[in-house]
Amino acid sequence: MNHYKYLLSPDIAKHCRKVGRRFTTLELAVIVAHNEEMPRKDRHNAWREILAEYPDMPIPKQYGFGNHGSLRDSLLAQIEWEERWLEDFYVPGDNTVYLPSGIHDDTAYPIDKCFSSVEKAFEGAIDKFHRISFYESVTICKDKIDGSEERSWVKLNLKGEVIHFGGLYGESPCNLYGYFIDLPVPFKRGDLVTINGKTPIVLDFPIWESAAYERLVSLITSNEEITESDWNTYEYHQNGSYYEVFENALHCQTCYPNYIWRLRYFKAAELTGLEKFLGFLSEYIKKDECRLDSLVNTFLRYKIESDCENRIW
């Protein structure tokens, strides 16, 4: 099997191949869990392929994860659980409605926003959302009209395929999404990267360069148990900052968990406007080891230059 084909980021896959990083059966299963572009049914097929070609192994205990004696048994149970969950979600219940992309109200539902099936709700979202081309997915909620139950939801890609879900129906038997593995990445502080392929980001202090990350890696490789303290320290460092452009504004934003899997280099034939500024900022950070508080004057100076050149700020 190609060890790298299930990695979400092609740049991380290329780097792992270059450094010769090989993955265990468990690590491959975690990689598939993080591939959010893969429809859920394709993830199930990928897990089955991994289990057929690689040896079974236990799932070692981590903070938030108990021991599992057999990855094979646990993963097959997870697949069965997810298939039952989705089958139940798609069956309309008494006094229920489907609502597209978070359109919901606990007291009243506008009739033109309520649908009797997932398929009709998805079609309604495509028809009514005037900015649908901006989005890469549509979320459909299943609600009790009387508000007596917590809502559940599925996220569909623009082909109508399930890529994620959540809400009711109890704990899953083996959700590997939050399981930690050491994933080599090529990115460095100051690199111009992207999470969604569209929005450029300048990395400030990547989590994988922190002492907390190195501590977790050492615990994993030595088979020591990861404690709550170790995990909390890692999460604290994980909430670092990056610089992001969104709707013509430069601002500092908190990194959300597991964003590392999505990172890839931002590529454009020519950087213009705000992208050009971020390209400049990228090089400035790499050369001068500057922090956000020292970038304000640089930002204002370059903004004035960009005003004159592009007139888009």
Backbone bond lengths (Angstrom), bond angles and torsions (degrees), N, CA, C in turn:
res aa  C-N    CA-C-N  psi(-1)  N-CA   C-N-CA  omega(-1)  CA-C   N-CA-C  phi
1 M - - - 1.469 - - 1.526 109.82 -
2 N 1.325 116.31 143.45 1.455 121.89 172.38 1.522 108.60 -71.25
3 H 1.333 116.56 111.64 1.459 121.15 -175.92 1.517 113.00 -62.24
4 Y 1.309 117.94 -21.52 1.454 120.86 -165.66 1.528 113.73 -108.23
5 K 1.327 118.18 -5.51 1.464 119.65 -172.04 1.518 113.20 -70.49
6 Y 1.332 117.92 -18.48 1.459 119.59 -178.17 1.531 113.38 -93.82
7 L 1.327 117.62 -4.50 1.455 120.03 177.32 1.528 109.84 -68.92
8 L 1.327 116.36 133.62 1.457 120.96 -175.71 1.519 111.80 -67.44
9 S 1.316 117.69 -39.16 1.461 121.84 -178.49 1.530 110.92 -91.79
10 P 1.332 118.59 120.77 1.469 120.03 177.56 1.530 112.66 -65.13
11 D 1.332 117.07 -27.87 1.463 119.89 179.24 1.526 111.44 -73.49
12 I 1.322 117.22 -36.98 1.471 120.07 175.02 1.529 109.81 -68.39
13 A 1.341 116.57 -39.85 1.466 120.17 178.14 1.526 110.55 -60.96
14 K 1.323 117.08 -44.17 1.466 121.62 179.15 1.524 111.08 -62.09
15 H 1.334 116.18 -40.59 1.471 120.61 -179.68 1.524 110.80 -67.80
16 C 1.321 116.86 -43.77 1.469 120.02 179.45 1.522 111.36 -62.06
17 R 1.325 115.81 -39.03 1.467 120.19 177.26 1.534 110.24 -65.04
18 K 1.331 115.94 -40.38 1.470 120.91 -178.03 1.527 111.72 -64.81
19 V 1.357 116.40 -41.84 1.467 119.42 -178.08 1.524 112.07 -87.03
20 G 1.335 116.94 -0.67 1.453 120.84 177.05 1.511 114.67 73.17
21 R 1.336 117.19 28.31 1.466 120.70 -179.92 1.527 109.55 -72.88
22 R 1.326 115.88 120.42 1.459 122.07 176.61 1.512 109.28 -105.04
23 F 1.313 116.67 150.66 1.454 120.58 -174.03 1.529 110.97 -116.41
24 T 1.321 115.07 145.16 1.466 120.69 174.64 1.527 109.09 -77.26
25 T 1.317 116.24 173.26 1.459 120.84 177.20 1.530 110.50 -58.85
26 L 1.324 116.94 -43.67 1.459 121.01 179.24 1.525 111.09 -64.01
27 E 1.315 116.96 -44.23 1.464 120.02 -179.09 1.524 111.53 -62.95
28 L 1.336 116.78 -39.63 1.465 119.88 176.71 1.533 110.66 -62.98
29 A 1.323 116.91 -39.74 1.460 120.64 178.70 1.526 111.02 -64.41
30 V 1.333 117.48 -38.35 1.462 121.57 177.63 1.532 110.12 -67.12
31 I 1.322 116.97 -40.91 1.467 121.32 178.58 1.521 110.59 -59.47
32 V 1.324 117.42 -42.93 1.461 121.32 177.89 1.527 110.07 -63.90
33 A 1.337 116.77 -40.27 1.469 120.18 179.68 1.527 111.37 -59.22
34 H 1.332 117.25 -32.59 1.462 121.72 -176.85 1.523 113.55 -88.21
35 N 1.303 118.26 -4.30 1.463 119.40 -178.77 1.528 109.41 -82.95
36 E 1.316 116.05 88.15 1.458 121.75 -173.48 1.526 113.26 -74.94
37 E 1.312 117.63 -10.57 1.454 119.70 176.63 1.531 111.90 -85.33
38 M 1.323 116.08 -12.09 1.457 121.05 -178.92 1.524 109.66 -87.67
39 P 1.334 118.96 123.09 1.464 119.75 176.47 1.521 111.45 -55.10
40 R 1.309 116.20 151.82 1.457 120.58 -174.54 1.527 112.17 -57.63
41 K 1.324 118.36 -39.97 1.466 120.54 -179.63 1.528 110.36 -65.04
42 D 1.341 117.40 -34.58 1.465 120.57 177.48 1.522 111.17 -70.14
43 R 1.336 116.99 -34.42 1.458 120.26 175.44 1.526 110.58 -64.48
44 H 1.317 116.00 -40.15 1.469 119.42 177.24 1.525 110.85 -61.22
45 N 1.319 116.68 -43.85 1.472 120.84 178.55 1.528 110.65 -63.95
46 A 1.340 116.50 -39.05 1.467 119.95 178.84 1.519 110.81 -64.88
47 W 1.334 117.33 -43.04 1.466 120.19 177.04 1.529 111.13 -60.38
48 R 1.327 116.59 -42.92 1.472 119.56 179.03 1.532 110.48 -63.27
49 E 1.321 117.06 -39.01 1.467 120.88 178.27 1.525 111.12 -63.78
50 I 1.324 116.78 -42.62 1.466 121.40 178.50 1.530 110.43 -62.60
51 L 1.320 116.74 -45.16 1.465 120.63 -179.40 1.521 112.18 -65.50
52 A 1.337 116.30 -29.20 1.460 119.91 179.97 1.525 111.78 -77.28
53 E 1.339 118.31 -29.28 1.461 121.57 -172.30 1.530 113.98 -103.95
54 Y 1.346 117.67 -16.06 1.454 120.23 -175.93 1.525 110.11 -122.48
55 P 1.326 117.45 153.79 1.469 120.59 -176.45 1.525 112.02 -70.14
56 D 1.306 115.91 149.61 1.458 121.77 175.39 1.529 108.92 -67.25
57 M 1.324 116.00 155.11 1.462 121.77 178.67 1.521 108.42 -157.44
58 P 1.332 117.46 160.60 1.470 119.43 176.31 1.530 110.79 -76.07
59 I 1.319 116.42 162.39 1.459 122.21 171.54 1.525 106.79 -101.39
60 P 1.337 118.66 106.53 1.469 120.65 -178.00 1.525 111.03 -63.62
61 K 1.317 115.24 152.40 1.452 120.90 -179.57 1.521 110.85 -68.33
62 Q 1.315 115.87 135.28 1.452 123.29 169.27 1.514 107.87 -131.17
63 Y 1.333 116.12 166.92 1.456 118.54 177.15 1.526 109.13 -60.80
64 G 1.313 115.76 123.57 1.462 121.22 -177.73 1.519 113.63 90.71
65 F 1.341 117.42 -5.65 1.470 121.68 -179.78 1.528 108.93 -131.89
66 G 1.326 116.02 127.72 1.455 119.99 176.09 1.523 111.10 -83.09
67 N 1.334 115.82 169.63 1.462 120.44 176.37 1.527 110.42 -67.58
68 H 1.328 116.32 141.83 1.461 122.19 172.13 1.524 106.82 -127.50
69 G 1.307 116.91 125.91 1.456 120.11 -176.29 1.510 113.52 -69.52
70 S 1.333 117.51 -28.15 1.458 120.75 -176.96 1.520 109.92 -139.20
71 L 1.326 116.41 118.01 1.464 120.99 174.76 1.521 109.97 -62.16
72 R 1.335 116.36 -40.47 1.464 120.99 -178.65 1.535 111.01 -57.91
73 D 1.339 116.82 -52.63 1.455 120.27 -178.45 1.531 111.41 -63.36
74 S 1.330 116.41 -41.32 1.459 120.80 -177.75 1.522 111.61 -67.12
75 L 1.336 116.40 -41.00 1.457 120.38 -177.66 1.527 111.45 -72.05
76 L 1.332 116.76 -39.01 1.467 119.39 175.98 1.526 111.01 -64.30
77 A 1.342 116.18 -36.23 1.467 120.01 176.15 1.528 110.55 -66.06
78 Q 1.343 116.61 -37.57 1.457 120.73 178.26 1.528 111.18 -65.21
79 I 1.331 116.62 -43.58 1.468 120.75 178.49 1.526 110.62 -60.49
80 E 1.335 115.97 -45.92 1.470 120.23 -179.99 1.528 110.57 -62.63
81 W 1.343 116.58 -41.86 1.462 121.25 179.81 1.524 110.77 -62.93
82 E 1.344 117.36 -44.79 1.463 121.04 -179.73 1.525 111.27 -64.68
83 E 1.323 117.10 -40.32 1.467 119.74 179.89 1.530 110.70 -64.56
84 R 1.344 116.72 -39.80 1.470 119.87 177.26 1.526 110.49 -66.12
85 W 1.322 116.66 -42.52 1.475 121.81 -179.76 1.523 109.95 -58.03
86 L 1.330 116.24 -49.13 1.463 120.13 -177.08 1.525 111.41 -68.19
87 E 1.316 116.27 -38.69 1.467 119.11 178.28 1.525 110.11 -60.99
88 D 1.324 116.87 -42.66 1.453 120.99 179.55 1.527 111.11 -66.59
89 F 1.322 116.71 -39.54 1.465 120.55 -179.42 1.521 111.21 -60.61
90 Y 1.322 116.61 -39.65 1.457 120.92 -175.40 1.538 112.58 -76.77
91 V 1.342 117.60 -12.71 1.466 120.28 178.35 1.528 108.95 -89.67
92 P 1.350 118.84 115.99 1.471 120.17 -179.50 1.523 110.63 -63.50
93 G 1.317 116.22 138.00 1.457 120.62 176.26 1.514 110.86 -102.66
94 D 1.328 116.47 177.62 1.454 120.21 177.56 1.528 110.49 -65.81
95 N 1.325 115.57 135.24 1.462 121.13 173.14 1.533 112.47 60.86
96 T 1.336 118.09 33.63 1.464 121.59 179.50 1.515 110.38 -115.71
97 V 1.336 114.73 156.98 1.465 121.54 175.32 1.525 108.82 -136.76
98 Y 1.314 115.61 157.04 1.463 122.23 173.81 1.528 108.19 -109.47
99 L 1.336 115.18 133.09 1.458 121.56 -175.53 1.519 109.69 -125.81
100 P 1.324 118.68 128.35 1.464 120.08 -176.99 1.520 113.87 -81.84
101 S 1.311 115.11 140.18 1.456 125.84 168.56 1.518 114.95 47.83
102 G 1.312 116.02 51.34 1.460 119.57 172.07 1.511 114.71 75.81
103 I 1.343 119.09 11.14 1.459 120.03 176.32 1.518 107.54 -79.84
104 H 1.330 116.94 97.49 1.458 119.13 -178.97 1.522 109.65 -152.46
105 D 1.279 116.16 156.17 1.456 124.11 179.68 1.523 106.77 -147.97
106 D 1.324 117.55 132.84 1.461 120.13 -175.47 1.530 113.13 -71.60
107 T 1.334 117.31 -13.74 1.466 118.67 -176.07 1.515 113.24 -110.77
108 A 1.316 118.23 -29.37 1.468 119.68 -177.23 1.518 109.71 -155.78
109 Y 1.326 115.78 148.72 1.456 121.67 178.23 1.536 109.00 -120.24
110 P 1.321 118.76 125.23 1.463 118.91 173.20 1.525 109.70 -64.00
111 I 1.324 116.75 130.82 1.459 121.48 -172.16 1.526 111.87 -57.23
112 D 1.335 117.85 -37.58 1.456 119.45 -175.99 1.522 112.60 -74.46
113 K 1.354 117.48 -5.51 1.461 120.92 177.74 1.523 112.39 -103.77
114 C 1.322 117.92 -4.52 1.455 122.20 -178.72 1.524 110.61 -97.45
115 F 1.329 116.56 142.00 1.456 120.75 -178.58 1.523 109.46 -135.95
116 S 1.328 115.05 157.18 1.466 120.30 -176.04 1.518 113.14 -92.14
117 S 1.328 118.26 -6.63 1.461 121.26 -179.98 1.516 109.83 -151.23
118 V 1.335 115.71 162.30 1.469 120.90 176.77 1.522 110.13 -61.93
119 E 1.319 116.53 -43.31 1.458 121.10 -177.01 1.527 111.57 -60.68
120 K 1.345 116.47 -43.65 1.462 119.78 179.91 1.523 111.44 -69.28
121 A 1.327 117.08 -36.25 1.464 120.68 177.13 1.526 110.63 -64.68
122 F 1.320 116.58 -39.65 1.465 120.74 178.34 1.531 110.41 -65.25
123 E 1.319 117.05 -45.36 1.463 120.71 178.07 1.525 110.46 -61.61
124 G 1.339 116.33 -39.80 1.454 120.11 178.36 1.510 112.25 -63.58
125 A 1.334 115.94 -38.56 1.462 119.86 178.46 1.526 110.73 -64.82
126 I 1.321 117.09 -44.91 1.459 120.83 -179.69 1.529 110.48 -62.12
127 D 1.334 116.72 -39.35 1.464 121.01 -178.59 1.521 112.69 -71.88
128 K 1.337 117.50 -37.68 1.459 120.70 -168.55 1.521 115.05 -97.06
129 F 1.333 118.32 -26.56 1.457 119.01 -176.43 1.521 109.69 -79.48
130 H 1.308 115.94 107.28 1.462 119.13 -174.86 1.521 112.41 -69.44
131 R 1.353 116.54 -14.48 1.467 119.62 178.37 1.521 111.27 -111.08
132 I 1.322 117.08 26.56 1.464 119.92 -173.39 1.521 112.23 -59.79
133 S 1.326 117.73 -30.19 1.460 120.49 -179.85 1.525 111.67 -66.88
134 F 1.359 116.26 -19.59 1.455 120.14 177.97 1.529 110.96 -73.93
135 Y 1.329 116.15 -30.92 1.456 121.11 -175.79 1.534 110.83 -89.51
136 E 1.322 115.41 156.23 1.450 121.44 176.64 1.525 111.29 -109.50
137 S 1.337 116.87 -1.02 1.459 120.42 -179.10 1.523 109.59 -156.54
138 V 1.312 115.37 163.61 1.463 123.00 176.68 1.523 107.68 -129.57
139 T 1.328 117.65 131.14 1.460 122.03 177.56 1.520 109.80 -98.95
140 I 1.317 116.70 130.54 1.463 122.92 178.30 1.524 108.45 -114.92
141 C 1.333 117.10 122.82 1.461 121.96 178.41 1.522 110.43 -99.03
142 K 1.321 116.27 144.96 1.457 122.26 173.89 1.521 107.52 -111.98
143 D 1.340 116.79 116.77 1.456 121.27 -173.20 1.520 112.12 -126.38
144 K 1.318 113.02 148.46 1.458 119.95 165.53 1.524 107.80 -79.80
145 I 1.324 117.90 131.03 1.453 120.39 -178.52 1.524 111.26 -61.52
146 D 1.326 117.46 -35.95 1.468 119.38 -178.16 1.523 112.69 -80.62
147 G 1.338 117.33 -0.15 1.457 120.81 177.05 1.510 114.10 71.66
148 S 1.330 117.89 17.86 1.463 120.44 -175.23 1.518 112.93 -79.57
149 E 1.344 117.88 -13.01 1.459 121.22 -179.70 1.521 110.68 -126.07
150 E 1.335 114.19 148.14 1.452 119.06 171.05 1.525 108.54 -64.28
151 R 1.323 116.89 142.11 1.466 119.75 -177.95 1.527 111.84 -76.18
152 S 1.307 115.60 153.70 1.460 122.70 170.32 1.522 107.22 -119.08
153 W 1.322 116.73 166.10 1.456 118.98 -172.87 1.527 110.96 -154.78
154 V 1.333 114.92 158.56 1.462 122.29 170.03 1.520 108.09 -129.79
155 K 1.321 115.37 148.79 1.460 121.18 174.26 1.525 107.52 -109.47
156 L 1.332 116.70 125.78 1.453 122.68 -177.10 1.522 110.01 -112.37
157 N 1.327 116.46 142.51 1.466 118.40 169.98 1.522 108.21 -75.39
158 L 1.321 117.12 178.53 1.460 119.84 -174.08 1.525 112.83 -74.88
159 K 1.348 116.65 -0.47 1.462 120.94 170.50 1.533 111.02 -94.09
160 G 1.332 116.56 -2.00 1.462 120.65 -178.47 1.513 113.86 84.54
161 E 1.340 118.59 14.56 1.461 122.69 -179.70 1.529 110.00 -93.33
162 V 1.329 117.20 140.75 1.460 122.11 -179.43 1.523 110.17 -71.80
163 I 1.346 116.14 125.32 1.462 120.12 175.38 1.530 111.95 -113.75
164 H 1.344 117.24 -18.11 1.464 119.70 178.17 1.528 108.27 -161.68
165 F 1.327 117.15 162.01 1.461 120.81 178.35 1.518 109.24 -159.95
166 G 1.326 116.23 167.07 1.451 119.83 178.47 1.517 111.43 -175.53
167 G 1.337 115.86 172.98 1.454 120.94 178.78 1.507 112.31 121.86
168 L 1.313 116.25 -125.16 1.466 122.20 -172.13 1.528 113.74 -75.92
169 Y 1.320 114.32 -173.50 1.461 125.75 169.51 1.517 114.45 83.62
170 G 1.335 118.08 24.75 1.455 120.13 167.43 1.518 114.97 81.85
171 E 1.338 114.17 -178.77 1.460 121.62 -176.99 1.530 111.17 -79.36
172 S 1.315 115.34 140.15 1.459 119.71 176.63 1.522 109.73 -78.02
173 P 1.334 118.60 151.83 1.470 120.94 -176.23 1.524 114.26 -73.71
174 C 1.348 118.21 -26.94 1.473 119.02 -174.03 1.523 110.66 -160.01
175 N 1.313 116.80 69.50 1.462 121.16 179.70 1.525 109.30 -85.84
176 L 1.326 117.08 106.69 1.465 121.95 -174.42 1.525 113.58 -89.34
177 Y 1.331 117.61 6.08 1.463 119.61 -174.38 1.525 112.23 -59.71
178 G 1.330 117.71 -37.57 1.454 120.03 -177.52 1.517 114.46 -97.76
179 Y 1.339 117.45 11.50 1.469 120.37 -178.64 1.526 109.21 -78.05
180 F 1.325 116.93 131.56 1.460 121.49 -174.59 1.524 111.45 -85.32
181 I 1.338 116.27 129.47 1.470 121.82 167.62 1.525 107.68 -133.23
182 D 1.310 115.93 155.04 1.461 121.41 178.61 1.527 108.72 -80.63
183 L 1.324 116.53 113.64 1.454 121.90 -177.59 1.527 109.32 -113.97
184 P 1.338 119.10 108.21 1.467 120.70 178.51 1.524 110.61 -63.64
185 V 1.328 116.47 135.96 1.464 120.86 178.80 1.531 109.45 -131.56
186 P 1.327 117.54 152.23 1.464 120.16 -177.57 1.513 113.68 -89.54
187 F 1.334 119.29 -6.72 1.457 122.32 -169.15 1.527 111.88 -78.30
188 K 1.329 114.84 146.85 1.453 122.30 178.72 1.523 109.78 -127.08
189 R 1.329 114.99 164.65 1.456 120.52 177.49 1.536 109.88 -57.04
190 G 1.316 115.15 131.06 1.451 120.97 179.49 1.515 114.39 95.51
191 D 1.347 117.69 -9.60 1.475 119.75 -179.94 1.522 110.90 -66.01
192 L 1.319 115.36 145.26 1.460 122.26 174.77 1.523 107.42 -90.16
193 V 1.324 116.50 110.94 1.461 121.93 -173.53 1.528 109.34 -129.30
194 T 1.316 116.13 -178.49 1.456 121.49 176.89 1.520 109.30 -148.65
195 I 1.328 116.35 151.91 1.456 122.15 175.63 1.519 110.64 -99.20
196 N 1.330 116.31 -41.74 1.467 120.85 -175.37 1.516 113.53 -104.64
197 G 1.336 117.87 5.74 1.454 121.11 179.91 1.506 113.86 83.82
198 K 1.336 117.41 -8.80 1.456 121.44 -176.04 1.525 112.78 -119.18
199 T 1.333 116.70 -45.01 1.456 121.26 -174.16 1.521 110.95 -90.67
200 P 1.341 118.38 120.88 1.469 120.11 179.31 1.519 112.23 -75.79
201 I 1.314 115.60 145.69 1.463 123.60 -179.74 1.520 108.01 -135.73
202 V 1.343 116.48 139.73 1.465 120.95 171.58 1.523 107.86 -105.10
203 L 1.314 117.50 120.10 1.465 120.86 -179.21 1.519 110.66 -68.22
204 D 1.317 115.86 134.90 1.462 120.77 175.57 1.525 108.79 -94.43
205 F 1.341 117.87 -86.71 1.462 120.77 177.03 1.520 109.04 -119.57
206 P 1.327 118.28 95.56 1.474 120.95 -177.67 1.516 111.42 -60.68
207 I 1.344 115.98 143.52 1.458 120.50 -177.18 1.515 112.39 -62.95
208 W 1.367 116.63 -30.49 1.464 118.42 -175.52 1.523 111.67 -75.46
209 E 1.341 118.10 -2.46 1.457 120.82 173.97 1.528 111.37 -100.85
210 S 1.330 117.49 5.49 1.463 121.19 -176.80 1.525 110.80 -91.44
211 A 1.336 114.68 157.24 1.466 120.32 177.20 1.522 110.84 -64.54
212 A 1.339 116.68 -32.60 1.467 119.89 -179.90 1.525 110.86 -64.32
213 Y 1.319 116.25 -39.25 1.467 119.95 179.12 1.532 109.96 -67.25
214 E 1.312 116.65 -43.79 1.465 120.74 178.65 1.526 110.84 -61.51
215 R 1.320 116.39 -36.86 1.471 120.89 178.14 1.531 110.21 -63.25
216 L 1.333 117.38 -44.08 1.459 120.38 178.66 1.520 111.22 -62.88
217 V 1.313 117.25 -43.02 1.464 121.13 179.94 1.529 109.90 -61.07
218 S 1.326 116.81 -42.75 1.471 119.98 -179.21 1.527 110.49 -64.86
219 L 1.346 117.65 -36.67 1.459 120.31 178.35 1.526 110.74 -67.23
220 I 1.337 116.15 -39.96 1.462 120.52 179.92 1.527 110.54 -63.58
221 T 1.322 116.76 -48.22 1.465 120.89 -175.52 1.529 111.95 -69.88
222 S 1.331 117.87 -24.28 1.467 120.64 -179.64 1.523 111.78 -96.04
223 N 1.349 116.64 1.00 1.474 122.71 -179.66 1.519 112.83 62.38
224 E 1.345 117.32 24.00 1.452 120.25 174.69 1.529 109.46 -80.06
225 E 1.312 115.84 156.40 1.456 120.11 -179.65 1.526 110.17 -77.41
226 I 1.332 116.55 134.03 1.452 121.88 176.55 1.525 108.35 -83.94
227 T 1.325 116.41 123.46 1.456 121.14 -177.74 1.522 111.13 -90.89
228 E 1.323 115.62 168.88 1.466 120.46 176.99 1.521 110.67 -61.04
229 S 1.322 116.93 -37.20 1.463 120.93 179.21 1.529 111.31 -63.36
230 D 1.351 116.28 -44.97 1.466 120.24 177.82 1.522 110.63 -59.57
231 W 1.335 115.87 -44.52 1.460 120.06 -176.63 1.526 111.35 -67.82
232 N 1.340 117.27 -40.90 1.463 120.37 179.31 1.523 111.31 -64.29
233 T 1.336 116.27 -37.61 1.460 119.84 177.23 1.520 110.79 -64.76
234 Y 1.330 116.65 -41.76 1.460 121.44 177.78 1.526 109.97 -62.29
235 E 1.335 117.59 -45.65 1.454 120.15 -178.87 1.518 111.50 -64.38
236 Y 1.338 117.32 -33.87 1.466 120.55 177.75 1.521 110.14 -62.95
237 H 1.333 116.05 -45.15 1.464 119.45 179.57 1.528 111.17 -72.63
238 Q 1.335 115.82 -27.50 1.455 118.97 -179.92 1.527 110.76 -65.85
239 N 1.331 116.86 -27.59 1.457 120.60 179.83 1.523 110.84 -83.51
240 G 1.327 116.02 48.62 1.449 122.13 174.80 1.516 110.00 -77.53
241 S 1.310 116.67 -168.21 1.458 120.25 -176.02 1.513 111.32 -121.80
242 Y 1.324 115.07 152.97 1.445 120.85 167.68 1.519 107.53 -138.74
243 Y 1.308 115.97 162.70 1.449 121.09 -178.57 1.515 108.28 -100.58
244 E 1.314 116.20 127.95 1.453 120.20 -173.16 1.519 110.99 -132.59
245 V 1.324 115.97 142.99 1.452 121.47 173.67 1.521 108.64 -102.54
246 F 1.320 116.79 128.34 1.459 120.68 176.38 1.519 108.59 -150.01
247 E 1.329 116.61 123.17 1.458 122.75 -179.12 1.528 111.62 50.86
248 N 1.335 115.08 51.44 1.459 123.51 174.49 1.529 114.00 60.60
249 A 1.326 117.69 36.55 1.465 120.43 176.85 1.515 109.42 -137.35
250 L 1.314 116.03 135.74 1.464 120.96 175.05 1.524 107.41 -98.83
251 H 1.300 117.19 125.19 1.450 119.33 -179.49 1.520 110.26 -151.82
252 C 1.319 114.95 167.97 1.455 121.55 179.67 1.521 107.99 -100.01
253 Q 1.309 117.67 133.27 1.463 121.14 -174.50 1.517 109.75 -134.25
254 T 1.326 116.12 146.35 1.465 120.91 179.56 1.525 110.40 -72.76
255 C 1.302 116.06 135.92 1.461 120.58 175.53 1.524 109.13 -72.95
256 Y 1.300 117.98 134.94 1.447 120.44 177.64 1.521 109.35 -92.57
257 P 1.337 117.14 158.00 1.466 120.16 -174.58 1.525 112.99 -56.53
258 N 1.313 114.98 142.51 1.467 122.66 172.76 1.522 114.65 66.08
259 Y 1.325 117.86 18.24 1.456 119.06 177.07 1.531 111.77 -65.41
260 I 1.318 116.80 -21.57 1.455 121.38 -175.94 1.533 111.59 -55.01
261 W 1.342 118.07 -34.10 1.456 121.10 -176.30 1.521 112.36 -64.03
262 R 1.347 117.03 -26.61 1.461 121.27 -174.45 1.529 113.39 -90.30
263 L 1.323 116.82 -13.75 1.460 119.75 -171.28 1.524 112.60 -64.10
264 R 1.309 114.67 138.45 1.461 122.39 171.00 1.522 107.41 -149.80
265 Y 1.317 116.94 161.29 1.454 119.68 179.05 1.525 110.21 -66.51
266 F 1.337 115.86 138.33 1.465 119.91 175.31 1.525 108.09 -79.75
267 K 1.324 116.07 125.67 1.458 120.91 -176.73 1.524 109.58 -125.06
268 A 1.303 116.10 131.91 1.461 122.22 176.10 1.513 108.07 -147.62
269 A 1.325 116.38 144.52 1.463 119.91 179.86 1.525 110.37 -59.37
270 E 1.323 115.56 -36.07 1.460 120.38 179.15 1.520 108.08 -151.68
271 L 1.323 116.60 131.87 1.453 120.62 176.98 1.522 109.28 -83.51
272 T 1.322 116.61 128.96 1.458 121.30 -179.96 1.519 109.57 -132.34
273 G 1.327 116.29 156.07 1.456 120.93 174.98 1.511 112.71 57.13
274 L 1.327 116.08 -128.22 1.455 121.40 -177.91 1.525 111.79 -64.91
275 E 1.334 117.28 -33.44 1.463 120.21 176.64 1.532 109.88 -61.54
276 K 1.319 115.73 -38.69 1.466 119.69 179.21 1.523 110.38 -64.32
277 F 1.329 115.89 -40.09 1.454 119.08 176.64 1.523 111.24 -62.45
278 L 1.328 117.14 -42.89 1.456 119.78 180.00 1.524 111.59 -66.05
279 G 1.338 117.01 -34.24 1.452 120.05 174.48 1.515 111.11 -61.28
280 F 1.327 115.48 -42.51 1.467 120.75 176.11 1.525 110.22 -63.91
281 L 1.349 116.55 -44.54 1.454 121.70 -179.50 1.526 111.20 -61.95
282 S 1.328 115.87 -38.24 1.455 121.35 178.41 1.524 110.98 -58.63
283 E 1.311 116.07 -50.20 1.465 120.06 -179.53 1.529 111.40 -65.94
284 Y 1.327 116.47 -36.37 1.465 120.83 -179.07 1.524 110.67 -64.62
285 I 1.340 116.47 -43.24 1.464 120.52 179.42 1.525 110.68 -64.11
286 K 1.333 116.82 -43.24 1.466 120.62 -178.52 1.526 111.23 -62.17
287 K 1.339 117.56 -38.37 1.468 121.39 -174.52 1.518 112.73 -83.18
288 D 1.327 116.26 -39.82 1.457 119.39 -168.35 1.518 114.61 -108.21
289 E 1.345 117.75 -2.35 1.459 120.83 179.30 1.536 111.11 52.19
290 C 1.339 116.53 39.43 1.453 120.08 -175.97 1.516 111.29 -83.96
291 R 1.315 115.86 161.84 1.451 123.23 176.94 1.515 109.65 -111.73
292 L 1.341 116.34 172.34 1.455 122.01 -175.47 1.517 112.12 -58.04
293 D 1.346 117.83 -40.40 1.461 119.82 -175.95 1.520 112.58 -67.14
294 S 1.326 118.04 -19.52 1.458 120.67 178.94 1.518 112.52 -95.99
295 L 1.357 116.17 0.48 1.461 119.95 -177.37 1.520 113.51 -95.31
296 V 1.343 117.14 -8.81 1.458 119.61 -173.51 1.527 111.43 -60.53
297 N 1.317 117.33 -49.94 1.467 119.97 -179.42 1.518 111.25 -63.44
298 T 1.336 116.30 -38.65 1.466 119.91 177.88 1.519 110.57 -63.36
299 F 1.340 115.96 -42.93 1.467 120.56 179.02 1.523 110.78 -60.00
300 L 1.341 117.53 -46.88 1.460 120.86 -178.03 1.524 111.36 -64.66
301 R 1.335 116.00 -40.18 1.462 118.69 179.99 1.525 110.89 -65.23
302 Y 1.331 115.71 -44.79 1.462 118.70 -178.45 1.526 111.27 -71.11
303 K 1.331 117.15 -29.48 1.452 120.98 177.01 1.528 110.12 -62.98
304 I 1.336 116.46 -42.00 1.461 119.78 179.17 1.525 110.41 -62.91
305 E 1.336 115.93 -42.35 1.467 119.66 178.28 1.528 110.62 -63.43
306 S 1.342 116.47 -40.78 1.459 120.30 -179.28 1.526 111.22 -69.89
307 D 1.355 116.96 -34.41 1.465 120.47 175.24 1.517 110.45 -55.15
308 C 1.310 114.01 -45.66 1.467 119.30 -177.46 1.517 111.65 -69.21
309 E 1.347 116.33 -34.48 1.462 119.56 -174.07 1.519 112.96 -84.85
310 N 1.324 117.65 -42.51 1.464 120.56 -170.18 1.527 114.49 -113.66
311 R 1.303 118.40 -25.47 1.467 122.13 179.98 1.517 112.47 56.41
312 I 1.354 117.80 39.99 1.468 118.40 -179.12 1.516 112.95 -121.29
313 W 1.307 118.55 -0.85 1.465 119.62 -176.53 1.521 109.88 -77.47
